[in-house]
Every structure is written in C-alpha cells, then in structure tokens.
Amino acid sequence: MADEQKQPEQPLDEKFYERADGFINLANVAVTNEEANAGQIANSLMFAASRFNAWVTAAGYQKGSDLAEDKEAILEFFTEQYKLMLAENIDAYATNFNEYMGYSKENFKK
C-alpha cells in the first residue's frame, strides 16, 4: 500500500466528529424530507464513503497497476476500520438505547 496507509493509526483531529455529524445531518435531512427510506440513504452514504476512500487511496499512488496490486491490503484496511467503527457505535446504541432511540419511531422507514 501507499506509504500513507502503512503508518500507524493517526489520532483523531479536533474536527473529526464535527465533520461526521455534518454527514449524518445530511442523511437525516434526506430521511426527514422523505427523499428515500433510511436504508436507501444508508446505502448512498456507504457508497459515497467508498468512492471517496478509493480516490484518497489512489492519490497516494503513481500507477494504477500498483494500486491494483495492493487492492486486497487496501480492502482489508478499510474493512477493519469500518468494522471497528461500527462495533463502537453498536455498543454505544446498545448501552444508550432508550436515550438514542427516544425519537418517534413511527417516522422511521426501514
């Protein structure tokens, strides 16, 4: 993989959660405005993250063939990162279920 991704995990920068909340707010607005159901919005958000991550990763390479050669390591890296983040958020929701899920579920479409 490109040198940038071989480095140890970087600490979160001070704007990390602010940016993440901004993306979540965009998704919530789309659900609230009934642009699509929550599952469809989630799929779009996941695709957007994968597209952006592919671009960021490719920017660290000089040749497409080198990027292709590292594909499995790149997939493993991003898959593990997503798994860790998802596990952390599931734990938070399980622990704080009533507080986090206290909004009106009637408006939630799967």
C-alpha positions in Angstrom: 0.0 0.0 0.0 1.0 3.6 -0.3 3.2 4.8 2.5 0.4 6.9 4.0 -1.6 3.8 4.8 1.3 1.8 6.2 1.7 4.3 9.1 0.2 3.6 12.5 -3.3 4.8 13.2 -3.4 8.6 13.5 -5.2 10.2 16.5 -8.5 11.8 15.6 -8.2 15.5 14.7 -10.3 18.1 16.5 -12.9 18.4 13.7 -13.4 14.6 13.2 -16.8 14.3 15.0 -17.9 17.7 13.7 -17.4 16.5 10.1 -19.0 13.2 10.8 -22.0 14.9 12.4 -22.3 17.0 9.2 -22.6 13.9 7.0 -25.1 12.4 9.4 -27.2 15.6 9.4 -27.3 15.5 5.6 -28.6 11.9 5.8 -31.1 12.8 8.5 -32.5 15.6 6.4 -32.9 13.3 3.4 -34.8 10.8 5.5 -36.9 13.6 7.1 -37.7 15.0 3.7 -38.7 11.5 2.6 -36.3 11.7 -0.3 -35.8 7.9 0.3 -36.1 5.5 3.2 -33.4 5.2 5.8 -31.9 2.0 4.2 -31.6 3.7 0.8 -29.9 6.8 2.4 -27.5 4.5 4.3 -26.6 2.7 1.1 -25.9 6.0 -0.7 -23.8 7.2 2.2 -21.8 4.0 2.3 -21.2 4.2 -1.5 -20.1 7.8 -1.2 -17.6 6.9 1.6 -16.3 4.0 -0.5 -15.9 6.2 -3.6 -14.1 8.9 -1.6 -11.9 6.4 0.1 -10.9 4.9 -3.3 -10.0 8.4 -4.5 -8.0 9.2 -1.4 -6.2 5.9 -1.6 -5.5 6.2 -5.4 -4.0 9.7 -4.8 -1.1 8.0 -2.9 0.0 6.0 -6.0 1.9 6.8 -9.1 0.5 4.0 -11.2 -2.9 2.2 -11.4 -1.1 -1.1 -11.6 0.4 -0.5 -8.2 -3.0 0.4 -6.8 -4.5 -2.8 -8.2 -1.6 -4.8 -6.8 -2.4 -3.5 -3.3 -6.2 -3.9 -3.6 -6.5 -6.8 -1.1 -4.5 -4.9 1.6 -6.5 -1.8 1.0 -9.8 -3.7 1.3 -8.6 -5.3 4.5 -7.5 -1.9 6.0 -10.8 -0.2 5.2 -12.9 -3.2 6.2 -11.2 -3.4 9.5 -11.6 0.3 10.2 -15.3 0.2 9.3 -15.8 -2.9 11.5 -14.2 -1.2 14.5 -16.2 2.0 14.0 -19.5 0.1 13.5 -18.8 -2.1 16.6 -18.1 1.0 18.7 -21.4 2.6 17.5 -23.4 -0.5 18.1 -22.0 -0.7 21.6 -23.0 2.9 22.2 -26.5 2.3 20.9 -26.9 -0.8 23.0 -25.7 1.0 26.1 -27.8 4.1 25.5 -30.7 2.6 23.6 -33.6 4.4 25.3 -31.8 7.8 25.1 -30.6 7.4 21.5 -33.8 5.8 20.2 -36.2 8.1 22.1 -37.4 9.8 19.0 -40.7 8.9 17.3 -40.0 5.6 15.5 -43.3 5.9 13.5 -41.4 8.3 11.2 -38.6 5.8 10.6 -38.8 3.8 7.5 -36.5 0.8 7.0 
